[in-house]
């Protein structure tokens, strides 16, 4: 089975960043996060943050509101 995780709350990204990185590295296959949560977690812009998180999780989707999303994997960010 594939395991996905959606942060769902900016406060979770701020308060539990260590735990989120542990989960991403060890259990999560697909990660969903919006641009505000991503910035709280990594301090990075959407495209750069998406690429950075692929070091922890095989597939990362950064939701970017009306601009769509960034999808990242080891092959790159699209």
N, C-alpha and C positions, 0 to 999 in steps of 0.2 A: 504494500500500500504506500502511496505517496502522502506525505504530511505537509499541509499548508498552514500558514500562520498569517493573520492579519492583525497588525498592532491595534487598530481601532480607536486609539486614544493618545493624544499628544502627551498626556501625563504619564502614561505607561512607558512611552519612549524615553521620557526624562528620568523617571524614578527607577526603572528597571533595565537600564541599558546593559549592565553586566550580564544579567540573566538572559536578556534577549540574544546577545552575542553567543552565549553558551548554547542556547536552544538552536540558533541558526547553524552553528558549527556542528552540532551533534545529532540533531533530530529533524530539522525542517528541510523539505525539498523545494517548496515554493513559498516565497515570502511576498506579502502585499503590504505596502506602506504608502501613505500619501506624502506629499512634498513637505508639509509642516512637521509631520512625525519624523521624517527622514532628517530634516535639519536639526531637530531636537536630539536625535540619536547620534548623528555623525558630524553635524556642523557643515555639511556639504550641500551644494546645489543638486538638483534632481539627477542630471546625467552623471556627474562625478560620484555622487552617493550611490547610485545604482551600480556603477562599476565597482566601487569599493566593496559593496555588500556581496558581490559575486565571489569574493574570496572566502566567504563564510557559508554561502548557500548556493546551490546549483542554478536556481531560477529566481530572479528578483523582479518584481513589478512595482514601479514607483508611479502612483496615480498623480497626475498633474492637472487636475481640474479640466477646464475647457480646452486645454492644450493636449489632452490625451494622456499618454503615459510613456514611460521608458521601461523597456524590458531588457534585462541583462542576464547573460550567462557567461560561461568561460570563453565563448566565441566572440563576445563583444556586447555592445549596448545598441539597441535599435529603438 
